């Protein structure tokens, strides 16, 4: 029989363990929010858009293959011509390199004499190199650099959005726990009144207590039940608000049930003090400043004269074609092209605009740093004050509990009255609720500080830039 009982307990233990619902923790909410919050998902989509624009900008350096074929089907001349060419822009210069092959047959008019090749055609390689304008930077490389800064800005914006969302998720979780614990405190107060009412009712029936005491007990129960009803509404509203951040794997909202309420209000302390430079919005301004400096560099590039050097080497192969021996063998060509802009007003206007934009962004960056420093200092003061208030509230709650317990013993001994006992019990409950509120304010102040200092670890985010 003992062995059977032990076997039954072993078999039922997993069922009992599975039936116990673990409390919902702040880490659960932050993890769900970081992965499924709509604002973060939307910000991730903007990062992908920026990456797509960057890939499009890199297309300016794609190798281009071109084929041109033509043949005279009517007329005096019978020439047919094929030319293929592959061109690749240089990534460290505004020029390009190319290679090609062309072959012709038949005859061409004198104004198309360049179409002649030897029987097996002509191989050609060459390149164009910028010596002044477009040497250090050009429009293609500028677009790629701009797109890279756009990616940085989009990632930093996503990080700032994530920090804000996680801070709101943590604050909403704290409000939900505080609302649930307030409900439990008022429910315990109501249960105590209902239990005492039953005892008073028996004493009234026995004639040991006046009937008016029962009416007072009922009045007290109604008042405490009103507190419970109001707290139930607040708890339900807090659970509904928390479902915006707490979601399943498919992103659907989950409303936490009352059985997942923790036994106590969890505190919240930032993991490190943080600095203003850690804030993604400050780094975003740095990315925008880099873009403005790129605009200035591009505008200054337009002021320079264009000086390009070109070199080409060609080699005809096969027997001599209809064009004659002048096409035979190797041929090398070197050329220089100079273009000098005269008035250059467009470039000068762009330079003035870019410099003004740089000055504005630098001023804005300094302003944001100072605002953050003031904000962080103010929140730190609030954190310290909230912690002191919570400690005082804890002392008050302990004293109020002691008074209520003492008054309850005096009432049981007949040395106290019902009115004074109710006052002591309600004062003790109010003190516990004030303690909850003080603890919640201390936690919310810590959350504000974590958000203001971009404390990623405390907010359930990777400690560093998001991938």
C-alpha positions in Angstrom: 0.0 0.0 0.0 2.8 2.4 0.9 4.6 1.6 -2.4 1.4 2.2 -4.3 0.9 5.5 -2.6 4.4 6.6 -3.3 4.0 5.6 -7.0 0.8 7.6 -7.2 2.5 10.7 -5.7 5.4 10.3 -8.2 2.9 10.1 -11.1 0.9 13.1 -9.9 3.8 15.3 -9.1 4.4 16.5 -12.7 0.7 17.3 -13.0 0.7 19.3 -9.8 3.9 21.1 -10.7 2.5 22.0 -14.2 -0.7 23.3 -12.6 1.3 25.9 -10.7 1.5 29.1 -12.7 4.8 30.9 -12.2 4.5 34.6 -11.4 5.1 37.1 -14.2 8.5 38.7 -13.8 9.8 42.0 -15.1 12.3 40.1 -17.2 9.5 38.2 -18.9 7.8 41.4 -19.9 11.0 43.2 -21.0 12.0 40.1 -23.1 8.6 40.0 -24.8 8.6 43.7 -25.4 12.1 43.8 -26.9 11.1 41.1 -29.4 7.5 41.9 -30.2 6.6 45.6 -29.4 5.2 47.2 -32.6 7.3 50.3 -32.2 10.5 48.3 -32.1 9.4 46.2 -35.1 8.6 49.3 -37.0 12.0 50.8 -36.2 13.6 47.6 -37.4 11.8 48.0 -40.7 13.2 51.5 -41.1 16.7 50.0 -40.6 16.0 47.5 -43.4 14.9 50.4 -45.6 18.1 52.3 -45.0 20.1 49.1 -45.7 18.2 48.8 -49.0 19.0 52.4 -50.0 22.7 51.7 -49.2 22.7 48.6 -51.4 21.1 50.7 -54.2 23.8 53.3 -53.8 26.5 50.6 -54.1 24.9 49.8 -57.5 26.8 52.8 -58.9 29.9 50.6 -58.8 28.4 47.6 -60.5 30.3 46.3 -63.5 28.4 47.1 -66.7 28.6 44.8 -69.8 27.6 46.3 -73.1 27.2 44.6 -76.5 26.6 46.5 -79.8 26.0 44.5 -83.1 25.1 46.0 -86.4 25.0 44.8 -90.0 24.2 46.5 -93.3 21.6 44.4 -95.1 21.1 46.9 -98.0 23.2 49.4 -99.8 26.7 49.8 -101.3 28.6 48.9 -98.2 28.5 45.4 -96.6 30.1 46.0 -93.2 29.0 44.0 -90.1 30.3 45.0 -86.7 30.2 43.6 -83.2 31.6 45.4 -80.1 31.5 44.2 -76.5 32.7 46.2 -73.5 32.9 45.7 -69.7 33.3 48.8 -67.6 33.9 48.9 -63.8 34.1 52.2 -61.8 36.9 52.6 -59.4 36.0 52.6 -55.7 39.0 54.8 -54.7 38.9 57.3 -57.6 36.3 59.0 -59.8 37.5 57.1 -62.9 37.0 53.7 -64.3 38.7 50.8 -66.0 37.3 48.9 -69.0 38.1 46.1 -71.4 36.5 45.0 -74.6 36.6 43.1 -77.8 35.4 44.1 -81.3 35.4 42.5 -84.7 34.2 43.5 -88.1 33.8 42.1 -91.6 33.0 43.7 -95.0 33.4 47.3 -96.0 32.5 50.6 -94.3 32.3 54.1 -95.6 35.2 56.4 -94.8 33.3 58.2 -92.0 33.1 54.8 -90.3 36.7 53.8 -90.9 37.3 53.2 -87.3 35.0 50.2 -87.4 37.7 48.1 -89.3 39.6 45.4 -87.5 41.8 42.5 -88.4 40.1 39.2 -89.2 40.0 37.9 -85.7 39.2 41.2 -84.1 40.7 43.6 -81.6 41.3 43.4 -77.8 41.2 46.6 -75.9 41.9 47.6 -72.2 41.9 51.1 -70.8 41.2 53.3 -67.9 40.2 56.9 -66.9 41.7 58.4 -63.7 40.7 61.7 -62.0 43.7 63.8 -60.8 41.8 66.8 -59.2 38.0 66.8 -59.2 36.5 63.5 -58.1 39.9 62.1 -57.0 39.2 62.1 -53.2 35.4 61.9 -53.4 32.8 62.0 -56.1 29.0 61.7 -56.3 29.0 57.9 -56.3 31.2 57.5 -53.2 29.3 60.4 -51.5 26.0 58.6 -52.0 27.4 55.4 -50.5 28.8 57.3 -47.5 25.5 59.1 -47.0 23.7 55.8 -47.1 26.0 54.3 -44.5 25.3 57.3 -42.2 21.5 56.8 -42.8 21.9 53.2 -41.6 23.7 54.4 -38.5 21.0 57.0 -37.8 18.2 54.4 -38.4 19.9 51.9 -36.0 20.4 54.6 -33.4 16.7 55.7 -33.8 15.7 52.0 -33.4 17.8 51.9 -30.2 16.2 55.1 -28.8 12.8 53.7 -29.6 13.7 50.4 -27.9 14.9 52.2 -24.8 11.7 54.3 -24.6 9.5 51.2 -25.2 11.4 49.2 -22.6 11.1 52.0 -20.0 7.4 52.2 -20.6 7.1 48.4 -20.4 8.9 48.4 -17.0 6.8 51.2 -15.7 3.6 49.5 -16.8 4.6 46.3 -15.1 5.4 48.1 -11.9 1.9 49.8 -12.0 0.3 46.4 -12.6 2.0 44.8 -9.6 1.3 47.7 -7.4 -2.4 47.7 -8.4 -2.6 44.0 -7.7 -1.0 44.3 -4.3 -3.3 47.2 -3.4 -6.2 44.9 -4.3 -4.9 42.2 -2.1 -4.4 44.6 0.8 -8.0 45.9 0.5 -9.3 42.4 0.0 -7.6 41.2 3.2 -9.1 44.2 5.1 -12.5 43.2 3.7 -12.0 39.5 4.7 -11.1 40.6 8.2 -14.3 42.7 8.5 -16.5 39.9 7.2 -15.0 37.4 9.7 -15.4 39.8 12.5 -19.0 40.5 11.4 -19.8 36.8 11.8 -18.5 36.8 15.3 -20.4 40.0 16.2 -23.6 38.5 14.8 -23.2 35.5 17.2 -22.6 37.8 20.1 -25.7 39.9 19.2 -27.8 36.7 19.1 -26.5 35.8 22.5 -27.3 39.3 23.8 -23.6 40.0 24.6 -23.4 42.9 22.1 -26.0 45.6 21.1 -27.6 45.2 17.6 -26.3 48.6 16.5 -22.8 47.1 16.5 -23.9 44.7 13.7 -25.2 47.7 11.7 -21.8 49.4 12.2 -20.1 46.2 11.1 -22.2 46.1 7.9 -21.4 49.7 7.2 -17.8 49.0 7.6 -18.0 46.0 5.2 -19.8 48.1 2.5 -17.1 50.8 2.7 -14.3 48.3 2.5 -16.0 46.4 -0.4 -16.2 49.7 -2.3 -12.4 50.0 -1.9 -12.0 46.4 -3.3 -14.3 47.1 -6.3 -12.3 50.2 -7.1 -9.0 48.4 -6.8 -10.3 45.5 -9.0 -11.1 48.1 -11.7 -7.6 49.6 -11.4 -6.0 46.1 -11.5 -7.9 45.1 -14.6 -7.0 48.4 -16.3 -3.3 47.9 -15.4 -3.4 44.3 -16.8 -4.9 45.5 -20.0 -2.2 48.2 -20.3 0.5 45.6 -19.7 -0.8 43.5 -22.5 0.5 46.1 -25.0 4.0 45.1 -24.0 3.5 41.4 -23.0 2.9 39.3 -26.1 3.2 35.7 -27.4 5.5 34.4 -30.0 3.2 35.6 -32.8 3.0 39.1 -31.4 -0.5 38.8 -30.0 -1.3 40.6 -26.8 -1.5 38.6 -23.6 -3.5 39.9 -20.6 -1.8 38.6 -17.5 -4.1 36.8 -15.1 -4.3 37.6 -11.4 -2.7 34.3 -10.5 0.6 35.5 -12.1 0.9 38.4 -9.7 4.2 38.4 -7.7 4.1 38.3 -3.9 5.8 41.6 -3.6 6.6 44.7 -5.5 10.0 44.2 -7.3 12.5 47.1 -7.0 14.3 48.6 -9.9 17.9 49.9 -9.8 19.9 51.0 -12.8 22.9 48.8 -13.5 25.3 51.7 -14.1 25.1 55.4 -14.0 25.5 56.0 -17.7 26.6 59.1 -19.5 25.0 61.6 -21.9 27.3 60.4 -24.7 25.7 57.0 -24.4 22.3 58.3 -25.5 21.4 57.2 -29.0 19.9 60.6 -29.8 23.3 62.3 -29.2 25.0 59.7 -31.4 22.3 60.3 -34.1 23.2 64.0 -34.2 26.8 62.8 -34.7 25.7 60.7 -37.7 23.8 63.7 -39.1 26.9 65.9 -38.6 29.0 63.4 -40.5 26.5 63.6 -43.4 26.7 67.4 -43.4 30.5 67.1 -43.5 30.1 64.8 -46.5 27.9 67.4 -48.2 30.6 70.0 -47.6 33.3 67.7 -49.1 31.2 67.1 -52.2 30.5 70.8 -52.6 34.2 71.6 -52.3 35.0 68.9 -54.8 32.7 70.7 -57.3 35.0 73.8 -57.0 38.0 72.0 -58.3 38.8 71.9 -62.0 38.5 68.5 -63.7 41.8 67.0 -64.8 41.5 63.4 -66.1 44.1 61.2 -67.6 43.1 58.4 -70.0 45.2 55.5 -71.2 44.2 52.7 -73.7 46.0 49.7 -75.1 44.6 47.8 -78.0 45.8 44.8 -80.0 44.5 43.4 -83.3 44.7 39.7 -83.9 44.4 37.6 -87.0 45.2 38.3 -90.6 44.9 41.8 -92.0 41.4 42.8 -92.6 39.8 45.0 -95.3 40.9 48.1 -93.4 44.6 47.5 -94.3 47.8 47.1 -92.4 47.2 50.2 -90.3 45.1 48.1 -88.0 47.8 45.5 -87.4 49.7 45.1 -84.1 49.5 47.0 -80.9 48.3 50.5 -80.3 48.7 52.7 -77.2 46.8 56.0 -76.6 47.3 58.5 -73.7 45.2 61.6 -73.3 44.5 64.4 -70.8 41.2 66.3 -70.4 41.0 69.6 -68.5 37.7 71.3 -67.6 37.7 74.5 -65.5 34.5 75.9 -64.1 34.5 79.7 -64.1 31.8 81.2 -61.9 31.1 78.1 -59.8 28.2 79.7 -58.0 26.3 76.4 -57.6 29.3 74.9 -55.7 29.8 78.0 -53.6 26.1 78.1 -52.6 26.3 74.4 -51.6 29.4 75.1 -49.5 27.7 77.9 -47.6 24.6 75.8 -47.0 26.6 72.8 -45.7 28.7 75.0 -43.4 25.6 76.6 -41.9 24.1 73.1 -41.4 27.2 71.9 -39.7 27.2 74.9 -37.3 23.5 74.3 -36.5 24.0 70.6 -35.8 27.0 71.3 -33.5 25.0 73.8 -31.6 22.1 71.4 -31.4 24.4 68.6 -30.2 25.7 70.8 -27.4 22.2 71.8 -26.4 21.0 68.2 -26.3 24.0 67.2 -24.1 23.3 70.0 -21.7 19.6 69.1 -21.6 20.4 65.4 -20.9 22.8 66.4 -18.1 20.1 68.5 -16.4 17.5 65.7 -16.9 19.7 63.0 -15.5 20.6 65.2 -12.5 17.0 65.9 -11.8 16.0 62.3 -12.1 18.9 61.3 -9.7 17.5 63.7 -7.2 14.1 62.2 -7.6 15.5 58.7 -7.1 17.2 59.6 -3.9 14.0 61.3 -2.6 11.8 58.4 -3.6 14.1 56.0 -1.8 14.0 58.0 1.4 10.2 58.3 1.2 9.9 54.5 0.8 12.0 53.9 3.9 9.9 56.3 5.9 6.7 54.6 4.6 8.1 51.2 5.6 8.6 52.5 9.2 5.1 54.0 9.2 3.6 50.7 8.0 5.4 48.7 10.6 4.2 51.0 13.4 0.7 51.0 12.1 0.7 47.2 12.0 1.9 47.1 15.6 -0.9 49.5 16.6 -3.5 47.4 14.8 -2.3 44.2 16.4 -2.4 45.7 19.9 -5.8 47.2 19.3 -7.1 43.8 18.1 -5.9 42.1 21.3 -7.5 44.9 23.4 -10.8 44.4 21.5 -10.7 40.6 22.1 -10.2 41.3 25.8 -13.1 43.8 25.8 -10.9 46.8 26.6 -11.5 48.5 23.2 -14.4 49.4 21.1 -15.3 48.5 17.5 -14.9 52.0 16.1 -11.3 52.4 17.3 -10.4 48.9 16.1 -11.7 49.7 12.6 -9.7 52.9 12.6 -6.5 51.1 13.6 -7.0 48.4 10.9 -7.8 50.8 8.2 -4.9 53.0 9.2 -2.6 50.0 9.0 -3.9 49.1 5.5 -3.6 52.7 4.4 0.0 52.7 5.6 0.7 49.5 3.6 -0.9 51.0 0.5 1.2 54.2 1.0 4.3 52.0 1.3 3.3 50.3 -2.0 2.9 53.6 -3.7 6.2 54.9 -2.3 8.0 51.7 -3.5 6.4 52.1 -6.9 7.5 55.7 -7.2 11.0 54.7 -6.3 11.0 52.0 -8.9 9.5 54.4 -11.5 12.2 56.9 -10.7 14.8 54.2 -11.3 13.2 53.4 -14.6 13.3 57.0 -15.6 17.0 57.2 -14.7 17.7 54.0 -16.8 15.9 55.5 -19.8 17.6 58.9 -19.4 21.1 57.3 -19.3 20.4 54.6 -21.9 21.0 51.8 -19.4 20.4 49.0 -21.8 21.2 46.1 -19.4 18.7 47.3 -16.8 16.0 47.7 -19.5 16.5 44.1 -20.9 18.5 45.2 -24.0 22.0 44.1 -25.2 24.6 46.2 -23.5 25.8 48.1 -26.6 24.4 49.0 -30.0 21.6 46.8 -31.2 22.5 44.5 -34.1 
